[in-house]
Amino acid sequence: MKTARRFTVIIEQDEDGIYVAEIPQIPGCHTQAGDVPTLMERTEEAAELCVLNHVRDRVSM
């Protein structure tokens, strides 16, 4: 069963026009994409994987 959590996502556009997302509450969790809709999909996937890794490795968030 999945537990819903909300995180703040910081989105910036780099000098090459690529969008970069970071989730400050999850150390090391970031991703990038060429457009915002794709970025949001990737950010959700990255958050799920980062949380799973933190739980597995018993790292606090």
N, CA, C and O atoms as a GROMACS GRO file, in nm:
protein
  244
    1MET      N    1   0.084  -0.119   0.000
    1MET     CA    2   0.000   0.000   0.000
    1MET      C    3   0.088   0.125   0.000
    1MET      O    4   0.181   0.135   0.080
    2LYS      N    5   0.059   0.217  -0.089
    2LYS     CA    6   0.135   0.340  -0.098
    2LYS      C    7   0.081   0.443   0.001
    2LYS      O    8  -0.040   0.455   0.020
    3THR      N    9   0.171   0.516   0.061
    3THR     CA   10   0.134   0.626   0.148
    3THR      C   11   0.161   0.756   0.072
    3THR      O   12   0.271   0.776   0.021
    4ALA      N   13   0.062   0.842   0.065
    4ALA     CA   14   0.078   0.969  -0.007
    4ALA      C   15   0.158   1.066   0.078
    4ALA      O   16   0.129   1.086   0.196
    5ARG      N   17   0.258   1.126   0.017
    5ARG     CA   18   0.338   1.229   0.083
    5ARG      C   19   0.351   1.345  -0.013
    5ARG      O   20   0.350   1.328  -0.135
    6ARG      N   21   0.364   1.463   0.043
    6ARG     CA   22   0.382   1.583  -0.039
    6ARG      C   23   0.522   1.638  -0.016
    6ARG      O   24   0.569   1.645   0.098
    7PHE      N   25   0.586   1.677  -0.125
    7PHE     CA   26   0.719   1.734  -0.118
    7PHE      C   27   0.722   1.863  -0.199
    7PHE      O   28   0.648   1.879  -0.296
    8THR      N   29   0.808   1.953  -0.158
    8THR     CA   30   0.834   2.073  -0.236
    8THR      C   31   0.929   2.037  -0.350
    8THR      O   32   1.028   1.967  -0.329
    9VAL      N   33   0.898   2.084  -0.470
    9VAL     CA   34   0.984   2.061  -0.586
    9VAL      C   35   1.033   2.196  -0.635
    9VAL      O   36   0.954   2.286  -0.665
   10ILE      N   37   1.164   2.211  -0.643
   10ILE     CA   38   1.224   2.333  -0.696
   10ILE      C   39   1.263   2.306  -0.841
   10ILE      O   40   1.337   2.212  -0.870
   11ILE      N   41   1.212   2.389  -0.931
   11ILE     CA   42   1.239   2.372  -1.074
   11ILE      C   43   1.317   2.493  -1.123
   11ILE      O   44   1.279   2.608  -1.099
   12GLU      N   45   1.426   2.464  -1.192
   12GLU     CA   46   1.506   2.569  -1.255
   12GLU      C   47   1.533   2.529  -1.399
   12GLU      O   48   1.529   2.411  -1.434
   13GLN      N   49   1.561   2.628  -1.481
   13GLN     CA   50   1.598   2.601  -1.618
   13GLN      C   51   1.745   2.638  -1.634
   13GLN      O   52   1.785   2.750  -1.602
   14ASP      N   53   1.825   2.544  -1.683
   14ASP     CA   54   1.968   2.571  -1.696
   14ASP      C   55   1.998   2.652  -1.822
   14ASP      O   56   1.907   2.684  -1.899
   15GLU      N   57   2.124   2.684  -1.842
   15GLU     CA   58   2.164   2.770  -1.954
   15GLU      C   59   2.139   2.707  -2.090
   15GLU      O   60   2.137   2.777  -2.192
   16ASP      N   61   2.120   2.574  -2.094
   16ASP     CA   62   2.090   2.505  -2.220
   16ASP      C   63   1.941   2.486  -2.242
   16ASP      O   64   1.900   2.425  -2.342
   17GLY      N   65   1.858   2.537  -2.150
   17GLY     CA   66   1.714   2.525  -2.164
   17GLY      C   67   1.656   2.398  -2.103
   17GLY      O   68   1.536   2.373  -2.116
   18ILE      N   69   1.738   2.318  -2.038
   18ILE     CA   70   1.692   2.195  -1.974
   18ILE      C   71   1.633   2.228  -1.838
   18ILE      O   72   1.691   2.306  -1.762
   19TYR      N   73   1.519   2.169  -1.807
   19TYR     CA   74   1.456   2.189  -1.677
   19TYR      C   75   1.513   2.089  -1.577
   19TYR      O   76   1.526   1.970  -1.606
   20VAL      N   77   1.546   2.139  -1.460
   20VAL     CA   78   1.605   2.057  -1.354
   20VAL      C   79   1.516   2.069  -1.230
   20VAL      O   80   1.480   2.179  -1.189
   21ALA      N   81   1.480   1.955  -1.172
   21ALA     CA   82   1.396   1.952  -1.052
   21ALA      C   83   1.475   1.893  -0.936
   21ALA      O   84   1.551   1.798  -0.952
   22GLU      N   85   1.456   1.952  -0.819
   22GLU     CA   86   1.519   1.904  -0.697
   22GLU      C   87   1.413   1.897  -0.588
   22GLU      O   88   1.326   1.984  -0.579
   23ILE      N   89   1.421   1.794  -0.505
   23ILE     CA   90   1.331   1.782  -0.390
   23ILE      C   91   1.418   1.798  -0.265
   23ILE      O   92   1.486   1.703  -0.225
   24PRO      N   93   1.418   1.917  -0.204
   24PRO     CA   94   1.508   1.944  -0.092
   24PRO      C   95   1.490   1.852   0.028
   24PRO      O   96   1.586   1.826   0.100
   25GLN      N   97   1.368   1.802   0.050
   25GLN     CA   98   1.342   1.715   0.166
   25GLN      C   99   1.403   1.575   0.149
   25GLN      O  100   1.412   1.500   0.246
   26ILE      N  101   1.444   1.540   0.028
   26ILE     CA  102   1.503   1.408   0.001
   26ILE      C  103   1.644   1.432  -0.051
   26ILE      O  104   1.662   1.461  -0.170
   27PRO      N  105   1.745   1.419   0.034
   27PRO     CA  106   1.882   1.445  -0.007
   27PRO      C  107   1.922   1.365  -0.132
   27PRO      O  108   1.901   1.244  -0.139
   28GLY      N  109   1.978   1.436  -0.230
   28GLY     CA  110   2.026   1.372  -0.352
   28GLY      C  111   1.919   1.342  -0.455
   28GLY      O  112   1.949   1.279  -0.556
   29CYS      N  113   1.797   1.386  -0.432
   29CYS     CA  114   1.688   1.355  -0.525
   29CYS      C  115   1.669   1.469  -0.624
   29CYS      O  116   1.622   1.578  -0.589
   30HIS      N  117   1.706   1.442  -0.749
   30HIS     CA  118   1.690   1.542  -0.855
   30HIS      C  119   1.680   1.471  -0.988
   30HIS      O  120   1.718   1.354  -1.001
   31THR      N  121   1.628   1.540  -1.088
   31THR     CA  122   1.614   1.485  -1.222
   31THR      C  123   1.608   1.601  -1.320
   31THR      O  124   1.605   1.717  -1.280
   32GLN      N  125   1.605   1.569  -1.449
   32GLN     CA  126   1.598   1.673  -1.551
   32GLN      C  127   1.520   1.625  -1.672
   32GLN      O  128   1.503   1.505  -1.692
   33ALA      N  129   1.473   1.721  -1.753
   33ALA     CA  130   1.399   1.690  -1.876
   33ALA      C  131   1.395   1.814  -1.964
   33ALA      O  132   1.427   1.924  -1.921
   34GLY      N  133   1.355   1.792  -2.088
   34GLY     CA  134   1.347   1.902  -2.184
   34GLY      C  135   1.219   1.983  -2.176
   34GLY      O  136   1.213   2.093  -2.231
   35ASP      N  137   1.117   1.931  -2.107
   35ASP     CA  138   0.991   2.005  -2.092
   35ASP      C  139   0.934   1.976  -1.953
   35ASP      O  140   0.968   1.876  -1.890
   36VAL      N  141   0.846   2.063  -1.907
   36VAL     CA  142   0.792   2.054  -1.771
   36VAL      C  143   0.704   1.930  -1.750
   36VAL      O  144   0.718   1.865  -1.647
   37PRO      N  145   0.614   1.894  -1.842
   37PRO     CA  146   0.533   1.773  -1.818
   37PRO      C  147   0.619   1.647  -1.799
   37PRO      O  148   0.593   1.567  -1.709
   38THR      N  149   0.720   1.631  -1.882
   38THR     CA  150   0.811   1.517  -1.867
   38THR      C  151   0.888   1.527  -1.737
   38THR      O  152   0.909   1.427  -1.669
   39LEU      N  153   0.930   1.648  -1.703
   39LEU     CA  154   1.003   1.669  -1.578
   39LEU      C  155   0.919   1.626  -1.459
   39LEU      O  156   0.972   1.562  -1.368
   40MET      N  157   0.791   1.660  -1.456
   40MET     CA  158   0.706   1.624  -1.343
   40MET      C  159   0.690   1.472  -1.334
   40MET      O  160   0.689   1.417  -1.223
   41GLU      N  161   0.676   1.403  -1.447
   41GLU     CA  162   0.669   1.257  -1.445
   41GLU      C  163   0.797   1.198  -1.388
   41GLU      O  164   0.793   1.110  -1.302
   42ARG      N  165   0.910   1.248  -1.435
   42ARG     CA  166   1.038   1.198  -1.388
   42ARG      C  167   1.061   1.232  -1.241
   42ARG      O  168   1.123   1.154  -1.168
   43THR      N  169   1.012   1.347  -1.198
   43THR     CA  170   1.028   1.386  -1.059
   43THR      C  171   0.952   1.292  -0.967
   43THR      O  172   1.002   1.255  -0.861
   44GLU      N  173   0.831   1.253  -1.007
   44GLU     CA  174   0.754   1.158  -0.927
   44GLU      C  175   0.826   1.024  -0.918
   44GLU      O  176   0.834   0.964  -0.811
   45GLU      N  177   0.878   0.978  -1.031
   45GLU     CA  178   0.952   0.852  -1.032
   45GLU      C  179   1.077   0.862  -0.945
   45GLU      O  180   1.106   0.771  -0.867
   46ALA      N  181   1.150   0.972  -0.958
   46ALA     CA  182   1.272   0.991  -0.880
   46ALA      C  183   1.241   0.994  -0.731
   46ALA      O  184   1.314   0.936  -0.651
   47ALA      N  185   1.133   1.062  -0.693
   47ALA     CA  186   1.095   1.070  -0.552
   47ALA      C  187   1.066   0.931  -0.496
   47ALA      O  188   1.110   0.897  -0.387
   48GLU      N  189   0.991   0.850  -0.571
   48GLU     CA  190   0.959   0.715  -0.526
   48GLU      C  191   1.086   0.633  -0.506
   48GLU      O  192   1.101   0.564  -0.404
   49LEU      N  193   1.178   0.640  -0.603
   49LEU     CA  194   1.301   0.563  -0.593
   49LEU      C  195   1.390   0.613  -0.480
   49LEU      O  196   1.448   0.533  -0.406
   50CYS      N  197   1.400   0.743  -0.465
   50CYS     CA  198   1.484   0.800  -0.359
   50CYS      C  199   1.430   0.762  -0.221
   50CYS      O  200   1.506   0.728  -0.131
   51VAL      N  201   1.298   0.770  -0.204
   51VAL     CA  202   1.239   0.733  -0.075
   51VAL      C  203   1.264   0.586  -0.047
   51VAL      O  204   1.300   0.549   0.065
   52LEU      N  205   1.244   0.500  -0.147
   52LEU     CA  206   1.270   0.357  -0.128
   52LEU      C  207   1.415   0.331  -0.088
   52LEU      O  208   1.442   0.251   0.001
   53ASN      N  209   1.508   0.400  -0.154
   53ASN     CA  210   1.649   0.384  -0.121
   53ASN      C  211   1.680   0.433   0.020
   53ASN      O  212   1.757   0.370   0.092
   54HIS      N  213   1.621   0.545   0.059
   54HIS     CA  214   1.644   0.597   0.194
   54HIS      C  215   1.588   0.501   0.299
   54HIS      O  216   1.650   0.481   0.403
   55VAL      N  217   1.473   0.442   0.272
   55VAL     CA  218   1.414   0.346   0.367
   55VAL      C  219   1.503   0.222   0.373
   55VAL      O  220   1.534   0.172   0.481
   56ARG      N  221   1.543   0.173   0.257
   56ARG     CA  222   1.628   0.054   0.253
   56ARG      C  223   1.760   0.076   0.328
   56ARG      O  224   1.806  -0.010   0.402
   57ASP      N  225   1.820   0.193   0.307
   57ASP     CA  226   1.949   0.223   0.367
   57ASP      C  227   1.937   0.286   0.505
   57ASP      O  228   2.037   0.318   0.569
   58ARG      N  229   1.812   0.303   0.550
   58ARG     CA  230   1.783   0.363   0.681
   58ARG      C  231   1.847   0.501   0.697
   58ARG      O  232   1.907   0.533   0.800
   59VAL      N  233   1.830   0.582   0.592
   59VAL     CA  234   1.879   0.720   0.593
   59VAL      C  235   1.761   0.810   0.626
   59VAL      O  236   1.654   0.796   0.567
   60SER      N  237   1.778   0.901   0.719
   60SER     CA  238   1.667   0.991   0.755
   60SER      C  239   1.651   1.099   0.650
   60SER      O  240   1.746   1.139   0.582
   61MET      N  241   1.527   1.145   0.637
   61MET     CA  242   1.497   1.253   0.542
   61MET      C  243   1.456   1.376   0.618
   61MET      O  244   1.426   1.479   0.558
   0.00000   0.00000   0.00000
